[in-house]
Amino acid sequence: MRKPKKVLFICHEASLSGAPLLLLNIINVLNSDPGIKMKIVLKRGGILLDDFKKAAATVQIKSDGYRRHKNIIYNIVDIIFSKFNFLKAAWWSFNADIIFNNTITNGRLLQKVNIFKKPVITYVHELKEVAKLFEVKKDTGFTIKYTNIFCCPSSAVSSFLTEVYHVPESKKIIFPYYFPFNQHKQSITDQNKVSFKKQYASKYLIDPNTIWVVNMAKVSIRKGYDTFINIAEKCAQQQPGKFSFVWIGDSENSTIEKELLLNNSKLLKNNIHFIGMLPHSYNSLLPFDIFLLSSREDPYPLVVLEAAFQKVPAICFRDAGGIKEFVGEDAGWVMPDFSETKVVEKLMEISLLLSGLKNKAEIAFKKVLRLHGDERKLVESFHEIIKRAQVE
């Protein structure tokens, strides 16, 4: 019997965002594979911390509220515990066969932890603008320097790595995102969709007789919250009472939060609802009809796949990233040139023929199941990636 491969996973945080959720999904599948033994290093904690700890032995380098205490003694204690946790992570690195680094943003941590020069796989979930932000403290540069194999969720990410950082084709591999559909398929029914819609309508005062359009992300400029609002307002002008627009997620900063509060009455008048972050659930998008990805840059957002699993097809912009590769012409609608007008026109067209919407929903569901719901394919691909990284 072959000796199991020891894999050390590195993740920037345990937040309720795409990259940590995706990694957790992968780890949970690999837990059933006797050929893989895992440990996890988190730079910071978050809502999913306990889930990571349940999945495998986990060390968190920096505590919640790290060095933000008023009492200097507590800050010193934070530093001491951080050093201890780092040494633990380095020891785990020494015992690992391979390091799987989740996101391009962990460069400095990767450099420090991987002092024993183990082969590194990096799963890249970023495009140009985010990668550029992390160039300032050299995280992006260190990740590029120390990575043996780059996993890409889409051709857009693969092309970005070559065009901007000159990563050769031999060091890249497409590694599709995975969604744990089998664990949640019983809840994805037409009956539950109706039930959830009633609950949301009652709780958030959303008109149940309208077409529900949703986005779920951090409320930020990069995610296009302003574009989302503009499209919703134009729809309200053309067809009052036809659509309800709902954004799930908290604000990136206090400035945006204050703006939304200040304009709340106007937003509600146009059936626009910002309902904040919801508890983690794979049924959060079930009540909705259309997912509107208003992002200016998004490599291959897991949330669009999550929507498709709940039979919610997506509208996206062609030049925003890689999700157009999934949506295509059959599983949703790809809009050119970040045109708000074209999106409004498409929504009006959809509203006149709801049978077409239902057809797209079914196609999106079957497509995402085929491309992103196969546990066996995930495990096979993971072993193949490990082999390539050890050879590289």
TIPA-644943 format. One record per residue (C-alpha): residue number from 1; x, y, z. Coordinates in steps of 0.02 Angstrom, whole numbers, padded with zeros to 5 digits, always signed. Last residue first. Layout:
N
+------+--------+--------+--------+
! resi !      x !      y !      z !
+------+--------+--------+--------+
!  NUM !      X !      Y !      Z !
...
+------+--------+--------+--------+
***
This chain:
392
+------+--------+--------+--------+
! resi !      x !      y !      z !
+------+--------+--------+--------+
!  392 ! +00404 ! +01020 ! -00592 !
!  391 ! +00397 ! +00834 ! -00549 !
!  390 ! +00322 ! +00855 ! -00376 !
!  389 ! +00198 ! +00983 ! -00441 !
!  388 ! +00142 ! +00870 ! -00583 !
!  387 ! +00108 ! +00724 ! -00467 !
!  386 ! +00010 ! +00835 ! -00347 !
!  385 ! -00095 ! +00901 ! -00492 !
!  384 ! -00138 ! +00723 ! -00546 !
!  383 ! -00191 ! +00678 ! -00369 !
!  382 ! -00306 ! +00831 ! -00363 !
!  381 ! -00381 ! +00791 ! -00533 !
!  380 ! -00428 ! +00615 ! -00479 !
!  379 ! -00505 ! +00680 ! -00317 !
!  378 ! -00608 ! +00813 ! -00408 !
!  377 ! -00665 ! +00689 ! -00542 !
!  376 ! -00731 ! +00573 ! -00407 !
!  375 ! -00824 ! +00715 ! -00321 !
!  374 ! -00915 ! +00769 ! -00480 !
!  373 ! -01021 ! +00926 ! -00452 !
!  372 ! -00933 ! +01062 ! -00551 !
!  371 ! -00942 ! +01025 ! -00737 !
!  370 ! -01087 ! +00903 ! -00749 !
!  369 ! -01190 ! +00975 ! -00606 !
!  368 ! -01155 ! +01150 ! -00668 !
!  367 ! -01220 ! +01106 ! -00840 !
!  366 ! -01377 ! +01017 ! -00781 !
!  365 ! -01426 ! +01164 ! -00668 !
!  364 ! -01385 ! +01296 ! -00799 !
!  363 ! -01490 ! +01202 ! -00928 !
!  362 ! -01638 ! +01192 ! -00809 !
!  361 ! -01627 ! +01378 ! -00766 !
!  360 ! -01610 ! +01427 ! -00949 !
!  359 ! -01772 ! +01334 ! -00988 !
!  358 ! -01862 ! +01418 ! -00843 !
!  357 ! -01808 ! +01588 ! -00907 !
!  356 ! -01869 ! +01546 ! -01082 !
!  355 ! -02039 ! +01498 ! -01010 !
!  354 ! -02042 ! +01672 ! -00931 !
!  353 ! -02063 ! +01755 ! -01101 !
!  352 ! -02105 ! +01939 ! -01083 !
!  351 ! -02003 ! +01961 ! -00924 !
!  350 ! -01849 ! +01891 ! -01012 !
!  349 ! -01857 ! +02027 ! -01146 !
!  348 ! -01870 ! +02163 ! -01014 !
!  347 ! -01721 ! +02087 ! -00923 !
!  346 ! -01623 ! +02084 ! -01087 !
!  345 ! -01662 ! +02267 ! -01122 !
!  344 ! -01607 ! +02313 ! -00947 !
!  343 ! -01445 ! +02216 ! -00968 !
!  342 ! -01413 ! +02301 ! -01137 !
!  341 ! -01440 ! +02472 ! -01057 !
!  340 ! -01318 ! +02433 ! -00917 !
!  339 ! -01183 ! +02399 ! -01047 !
!  338 ! -01026 ! +02328 ! -00970 !
!  337 ! -00960 ! +02310 ! -01149 !
!  336 ! -01056 ! +02154 ! -01198 !
!  335 ! -01183 ! +02051 ! -01098 !
!  334 ! -01173 ! +01863 ! -01074 !
!  333 ! -01343 ! +01783 ! -01037 !
!  332 ! -01381 ! +01621 ! -00946 !
!  331 ! -01343 ! +01434 ! -00958 !
!  330 ! -01354 ! +01413 ! -01148 !
!  329 ! -01256 ! +01550 ! -01234 !
!  328 ! -01103 ! +01538 ! -01122 !
!  327 ! -01133 ! +01545 ! -00935 !
!  326 ! -00983 ! +01436 ! -00891 !
!  325 ! -00850 ! +01520 ! -00998 !
!  324 ! -00935 ! +01687 ! -00963 !
!  323 ! -00881 ! +01657 ! -00783 !
!  322 ! -00701 ! +01699 ! -00830 !
!  321 ! -00684 ! +01884 ! -00799 !
!  320 ! -00776 ! +02051 ! -00812 !
!  319 ! -00759 ! +02070 ! -01001 !
!  318 ! -00915 ! +01974 ! -01054 !
!  317 ! -01029 ! +02049 ! -00921 !
!  316 ! -01142 ! +01929 ! -00827 !
!  315 ! -01324 ! +01875 ! -00819 !
!  314 ! -01350 ! +01715 ! -00722 !
!  313 ! -01470 ! +01568 ! -00714 !
!  312 ! -01551 ! +01520 ! -00547 !
!  311 ! -01585 ! +01333 ! -00540 !
!  310 ! -01518 ! +01311 ! -00363 !
!  309 ! -01360 ! +01228 ! -00429 !
!  308 ! -01348 ! +01374 ! -00550 !
!  307 ! -01348 ! +01497 ! -00406 !
!  306 ! -01204 ! +01406 ! -00320 !
!  305 ! -01111 ! +01409 ! -00486 !
!  304 ! -01137 ! +01597 ! -00494 !
!  303 ! -01081 ! +01610 ! -00312 !
!  302 ! -00916 ! +01523 ! -00351 !
!  301 ! -00860 ! +01677 ! -00447 !
!  300 ! -00740 ! +01638 ! -00589 !
!  299 ! -00610 ! +01778 ! -00603 !
!  298 ! -00720 ! +01927 ! -00553 !
!  297 ! -00684 ! +02104 ! -00613 !
!  296 ! -00812 ! +02241 ! -00645 !
!  295 ! -00943 ! +02139 ! -00554 !
!  294 ! -01130 ! +02158 ! -00592 !
!  293 ! -01168 ! +01972 ! -00583 !
!  292 ! -01358 ! +01973 ! -00594 !
!  291 ! -01430 ! +01807 ! -00535 !
!  290 ! -01606 ! +01779 ! -00601 !
!  289 ! -01762 ! +01697 ! -00527 !
!  288 ! -01732 ! +01698 ! -00339 !
!  287 ! -01804 ! +01595 ! -00197 !
!  286 ! -01660 ! +01466 ! -00196 !
!  285 ! -01519 ! +01591 ! -00178 !
!  284 ! -01488 ! +01567 ! +00008 !
!  283 ! -01510 ! +01378 ! -00003 !
!  282 ! -01327 ! +01331 ! +00018 !
!  281 ! -01330 ! +01413 ! +00188 !
!  280 ! -01208 ! +01522 ! +00286 !
!  279 ! -01304 ! +01647 ! +00392 !
!  278 ! -01357 ! +01800 ! +00290 !
!  277 ! -01256 ! +01958 ! +00258 !
!  276 ! -01349 ! +02119 ! +00226 !
!  275 ! -01525 ! +02144 ! +00157 !
!  274 ! -01492 ! +02275 ! +00022 !
!  273 ! -01663 ! +02286 ! -00061 !
!  272 ! -01708 ! +02378 ! -00222 !
!  271 ! -01894 ! +02383 ! -00261 !
!  270 ! -01883 ! +02559 ! -00337 !
!  269 ! -01968 ! +02640 ! -00187 !
!  268 ! -01854 ! +02532 ! -00078 !
!  267 ! -01701 ! +02614 ! -00155 !
!  266 ! -01770 ! +02790 ! -00133 !
!  265 ! -01809 ! +02756 ! +00050 !
!  264 ! -01637 ! +02677 ! +00080 !
!  263 ! -01538 ! +02820 ! +00005 !
!  262 ! -01455 ! +02878 ! +00166 !
!  261 ! -01438 ! +02700 ! +00230 !
!  260 ! -01356 ! +02645 ! +00067 !
!  259 ! -01235 ! +02792 ! +00071 !
!  258 ! -01191 ! +02760 ! +00253 !
!  257 ! -01146 ! +02578 ! +00214 !
!  256 ! -01044 ! +02631 ! +00064 !
!  255 ! -00942 ! +02751 ! +00171 !
!  254 ! -00930 ! +02625 ! +00314 !
!  253 ! -00834 ! +02500 ! +00209 !
!  252 ! -00852 ! +02340 ! +00108 !
!  251 ! -01038 ! +02332 ! +00143 !
!  250 ! -01125 ! +02171 ! +00196 !
!  249 ! -01196 ! +02038 ! +00083 !
!  248 ! -01357 ! +01988 ! -00007 !
!  247 ! -01417 ! +02112 ! -00139 !
!  246 ! -01599 ! +02102 ! -00193 !
!  245 ! -01682 ! +02177 ! -00347 !
!  244 ! -01870 ! +02162 ! -00366 !
!  243 ! -01943 ! +02168 ! -00541 !
!  242 ! -02107 ! +02210 ! -00629 !
!  241 ! -02174 ! +02343 ! -00509 !
!  240 ! -02136 ! +02487 ! -00624 !
!  239 ! -02084 ! +02431 ! -00799 !
!  238 ! -01977 ! +02561 ! -00888 !
!  237 ! -01933 ! +02671 ! -00739 !
!  236 ! -01915 ! +02524 ! -00619 !
!  235 ! -01801 ! +02436 ! -00744 !
!  234 ! -01693 ! +02591 ! -00755 !
!  233 ! -01682 ! +02598 ! -00565 !
!  232 ! -01632 ! +02415 ! -00553 !
!  231 ! -01497 ! +02436 ! -00686 !
!  230 ! -01425 ! +02587 ! -00596 !
!  229 ! -01429 ! +02498 ! -00428 !
!  228 ! -01334 ! +02347 ! -00494 !
!  227 ! -01208 ! +02460 ! -00581 !
!  226 ! -01178 ! +02549 ! -00415 !
!  225 ! -01155 ! +02381 ! -00327 !
!  224 ! -01024 ! +02334 ! -00456 !
!  223 ! -00926 ! +02198 ! -00366 !
!  222 ! -00768 ! +02301 ! -00386 !
!  221 ! -00860 ! +02454 ! -00317 !
!  220 ! -00911 ! +02360 ! -00161 !
!  219 ! -01056 ! +02276 ! -00072 !
!  218 ! -00974 ! +02109 ! -00030 !
!  217 ! -01061 ! +01976 ! -00130 !
!  216 ! -01230 ! +01899 ! -00170 !
!  215 ! -01327 ! +01971 ! -00318 !
!  214 ! -01511 ! +01943 ! -00347 !
!  213 ! -01654 ! +01975 ! -00470 !
!  212 ! -01830 ! +01924 ! -00415 !
!  211 ! -01969 ! +01938 ! -00543 !
!  210 ! -02116 ! +02020 ! -00456 !
!  209 ! -02273 ! +01948 ! -00373 !
!  208 ! -02185 ! +01907 ! -00210 !
!  207 ! -02150 ! +02092 ! -00174 !
!  206 ! -02002 ! +02093 ! -00055 !
!  205 ! -02039 ! +02146 ! +00124 !
!  204 ! -01877 ! +02071 ! +00194 !
!  203 ! -01952 ! +01945 ! +00316 !
!  202 ! -02118 ! +01912 ! +00230 !
!  201 ! -02054 ! +01904 ! +00052 !
!  200 ! -01903 ! +01804 ! +00108 !
!  199 ! -02012 ! +01674 ! +00194 !
!  198 ! -02135 ! +01663 ! +00049 !
!  197 ! -01991 ! +01641 ! -00073 !
!  196 ! -01917 ! +01505 ! +00035 !
!  195 ! -02080 ! +01406 ! +00028 !
!  194 ! -02097 ! +01426 ! -00160 !
!  193 ! -01919 ! +01368 ! -00190 !
!  192 ! -01943 ! +01228 ! -00064 !
!  191 ! -02088 ! +01160 ! -00166 !
!  190 ! -01992 ! +01177 ! -00328 !
!  189 ! -01854 ! +01070 ! -00252 !
!  188 ! -01672 ! +01099 ! -00205 !
!  187 ! -01674 ! +01038 ! -00024 !
!  186 ! -01638 ! +00856 ! -00067 !
!  185 ! -01488 ! +00908 ! -00173 !
!  184 ! -01391 ! +00977 ! -00025 !
!  183 ! -01255 ! +00851 ! +00016 !
!  182 ! -01248 ! +00786 ! -00162 !
!  181 ! -01216 ! +00962 ! -00227 !
!  180 ! -01051 ! +00990 ! -00140 !
!  179 ! -00986 ! +01122 ! -00264 !
!  178 ! -00816 ! +01104 ! -00347 !
!  177 ! -00717 ! +01231 ! -00446 !
!  176 ! -00628 ! +01168 ! -00600 !
!  175 ! -00438 ! +01143 ! -00598 !
!  174 ! -00363 ! +01205 ! -00762 !
!  173 ! -00175 ! +01178 ! -00757 !
!  172 ! -00029 ! +01297 ! -00766 !
!  171 ! +00160 ! +01272 ! -00749 !
!  170 ! +00188 ! +01203 ! -00925 !
!  169 ! +00092 ! +01350 ! -00999 !
!  168 ! +00228 ! +01469 ! -00941 !
!  167 ! +00192 ! +01604 ! -00810 !
!  166 ! +00238 ! +01771 ! -00889 !
!  165 ! +00170 ! +01874 ! -00743 !
!  164 ! +00046 ! +01988 ! -00833 !
!  163 ! +00004 ! +01897 ! -00995 !
!  162 ! +00039 ! +01721 ! -00932 !
!  161 ! -00052 ! +01735 ! -00767 !
!  160 ! -00196 ! +01831 ! -00849 !
!  159 ! -00218 ! +01696 ! -00982 !
!  158 ! -00239 ! +01561 ! -00849 !
!  157 ! -00363 ! +01668 ! -00752 !
!  156 ! -00468 ! +01697 ! -00907 !
!  155 ! -00455 ! +01513 ! -00955 !
!  154 ! -00547 ! +01471 ! -00795 !
!  153 ! -00528 ! +01394 ! -00622 !
!  152 ! -00338 ! +01403 ! -00630 !
!  151 ! -00216 ! +01294 ! -00533 !
!  150 ! -00037 ! +01358 ! -00537 !
!  149 ! +00102 ! +01229 ! -00519 !
!  148 ! +00277 ! +01254 ! -00447 !
!  147 ! +00243 ! +01411 ! -00346 !
!  146 ! +00385 ! +01501 ! -00255 !
!  145 ! +00413 ! +01651 ! -00369 !
!  144 ! +00231 ! +01684 ! -00418 !
!  143 ! +00178 ! +01678 ! -00236 !
!  142 ! +00322 ! +01790 ! -00184 !
!  141 ! +00275 ! +01919 ! -00315 !
!  140 ! +00091 ! +01920 ! -00268 !
!  139 ! +00128 ! +01944 ! -00084 !
!  138 ! +00257 ! +02080 ! -00118 !
!  137 ! +00183 ! +02206 ! +00005 !
!  136 ! +00126 ! +02322 ! -00135 !
!  135 ! +00099 ! +02178 ! -00258 !
!  134 ! -00057 ! +02130 ! -00162 !
!  133 ! -00161 ! +02268 ! -00239 !
!  132 ! -00099 ! +02219 ! -00412 !
!  131 ! -00164 ! +02041 ! -00389 !
!  130 ! -00335 ! +02114 ! -00350 !
!  129 ! -00336 ! +02220 ! -00509 !
!  128 ! -00262 ! +02091 ! -00626 !
!  127 ! -00365 ! +01935 ! -00591 !
!  126 ! -00383 ! +01828 ! -00436 !
!  125 ! -00438 ! +01654 ! -00383 !
!  124 ! -00270 ! +01568 ! -00410 !
!  123 ! -00249 ! +01396 ! -00331 !
!  122 ! -00064 ! +01386 ! -00291 !
!  121 ! +00029 ! +01219 ! -00287 !
!  120 ! +00196 ! +01221 ! -00198 !
!  119 ! +00333 ! +01088 ! -00193 !
!  118 ! +00425 ! +01090 ! -00026 !
!  117 ! +00565 ! +01216 ! -00003 !
!  116 ! +00603 ! +01182 ! +00182 !
!  115 ! +00574 ! +01364 ! +00228 !
!  114 ! +00395 ! +01348 ! +00164 !
!  113 ! +00315 ! +01442 ! +00309 !
!  112 ! +00406 ! +01606 ! +00283 !
!  111 ! +00389 ! +01620 ! +00094 !
!  110 ! +00210 ! +01557 ! +00097 !
!  109 ! +00164 ! +01685 ! +00229 !
!  108 ! +00239 ! +01823 ! +00122 !
!  107 ! +00151 ! +01761 ! -00035 !
!  106 ! -00022 ! +01727 ! +00034 !
!  105 ! -00120 ! +01838 ! -00088 !
!  104 ! -00114 ! +01725 ! -00243 !
!  103 ! -00256 ! +01620 ! -00174 !
!  102 ! -00260 ! +01447 ! -00087 !
!  101 ! -00084 ! +01379 ! -00065 !
!  100 ! -00071 ! +01189 ! -00073 !
!   99 ! +00094 ! +01137 ! +00002 !
!   98 ! +00169 ! +00965 ! -00035 !
!   97 ! +00251 ! +00819 ! +00052 !
!   96 ! +00221 ! +00892 ! +00224 !
!   95 ! +00326 ! +00857 ! +00380 !
!   94 ! +00433 ! +01014 ! +00364 !
!   93 ! +00278 ! +01116 ! +00323 !
!   92 ! +00194 ! +01054 ! +00482 !
!   91 ! +00346 ! +01115 ! +00577 !
!   90 ! +00332 ! +01284 ! +00491 !
!   89 ! +00148 ! +01295 ! +00540 !
!   88 ! +00192 ! +01257 ! +00722 !
!   87 ! +00327 ! +01390 ! +00716 !
!   86 ! +00199 ! +01514 ! +00648 !
!   85 ! +00078 ! +01470 ! +00786 !
!   84 ! +00211 ! +01507 ! +00917 !
!   83 ! +00255 ! +01672 ! +00834 !
!   82 ! +00070 ! +01720 ! +00828 !
!   81 ! +00049 ! +01672 ! +01011 !
!   80 ! +00192 ! +01789 ! +01059 !
!   79 ! +00127 ! +01931 ! +00950 !
!   78 ! -00049 ! +01918 ! +01021 !
!   77 ! +00022 ! +01916 ! +01198 !
!   76 ! +00113 ! +02078 ! +01159 !
!   75 ! -00050 ! +02154 ! +01098 !
!   74 ! -00137 ! +02098 ! +01257 !
!   73 ! -00001 ! +02183 ! +01360 !
!   72 ! -00021 ! +02344 ! +01260 !
!   71 ! -00200 ! +02365 ! +01323 !
!   70 ! -00306 ! +02456 ! +01194 !
!   69 ! -00315 ! +02297 ! +01090 !
!   68 ! -00296 ! +02298 ! +00901 !
!   67 ! -00141 ! +02189 ! +00894 !
!   66 ! -00236 ! +02043 ! +00814 !
!   65 ! -00424 ! +02070 ! +00830 !
!   64 ! -00455 ! +01886 ! +00790 !
!   63 ! -00292 ! +01793 ! +00818 !
!   62 ! -00154 ! +01785 ! +00689 !
!   61 ! -00074 ! +01621 ! +00633 !
!   60 ! -00229 ! +01509 ! +00644 !
!   59 ! -00181 ! +01326 ! +00656 !
!   58 ! -00294 ! +01187 ! +00593 !
!   57 ! -00299 ! +00997 ! +00610 !
!   56 ! -00427 ! +00940 ! +00482 !
!   55 ! -00611 ! +00954 ! +00428 !
!   54 ! -00683 ! +00995 ! +00599 !
!   53 ! -00555 ! +01135 ! +00622 !
!   52 ! -00601 ! +01206 ! +00451 !
!   51 ! -00784 ! +01208 ! +00498 !
!   50 ! -00744 ! +01291 ! +00664 !
!   49 ! -00653 ! +01431 ! +00572 !
!   48 ! -00792 ! +01461 ! +00444 !
!   47 ! -00851 ! +01626 ! +00520 !
!   46 ! -00676 ! +01699 ! +00519 !
!   45 ! -00495 ! +01669 ! +00567 !
!   44 ! -00332 ! +01739 ! +00500 !
!   43 ! -00177 ! +01674 ! +00412 !
!   42 ! -00252 ! +01500 ! +00412 !
!   41 ! -00140 ! +01347 ! +00404 !
!   40 ! -00224 ! +01179 ! +00372 !
!   39 ! -00167 ! +00997 ! +00392 !
!   38 ! -00206 ! +00853 ! +00277 !
!   37 ! -00173 ! +00669 ! +00245 !
!   36 ! -00217 ! +00607 ! +00069 !
!   35 ! -00216 ! +00429 ! +00000 !
!   34 ! -00352 ! +00373 ! +00120 !
!   33 ! -00476 ! +00482 ! +00023 !
!   32 ! -00634 ! +00521 ! +00123 !
!   31 ! -00558 ! +00682 ! +00190 !
!   30 ! -00524 ! +00735 ! +00011 !
!   29 ! -00708 ! +00782 ! -00010 !
!   28 ! -00710 ! +00891 ! +00146 !
!   27 ! -00546 ! +00970 ! +00094 !
!   26 ! -00616 ! +01021 ! -00075 !
!   25 ! -00773 ! +01099 ! -00001 !
!   24 ! -00668 ! +01192 ! +00128 !
!   23 ! -00558 ! +01260 ! -00011 !
!   22 ! -00710 ! +01323 ! -00105 !
!   21 ! -00782 ! +01407 ! +00048 !
!   20 ! -00614 ! +01490 ! +00085 !
!   19 ! -00600 ! +01557 ! -00094 !
!   18 ! -00781 ! +01613 ! -00116 !
!   17 ! -00815 ! +01713 ! +00040 !
!   16 ! -00885 ! +01670 ! +00212 !
!   15 ! -00721 ! +01706 ! +00298 !
!   14 ! -00595 ! +01577 ! +00357 !
!   13 ! -00441 ! +01676 ! +00308 !
!   12 ! -00285 ! +01683 ! +00197 !
!   11 ! -00280 ! +01496 ! +00164 !
!   10 ! -00131 ! +01376 ! +00168 !
!    9 ! -00160 ! +01189 ! +00146 !
!    8 ! -00023 ! +01068 ! +00200 !
!    7 ! -00035 ! +00902 ! +00107 !
!    6 ! +00038 ! +00739 ! +00167 !
!    5 ! +00026 ! +00608 ! +00030 !
!    4 ! -00024 ! +00437 ! +00096 !
!    3 ! +00107 ! +00297 ! +00085 !
!    2 ! +00067 ! +00170 ! -00050 !
!    1 ! +00000 ! +00000 ! +00000 !
+------+--------+--------+--------+
***
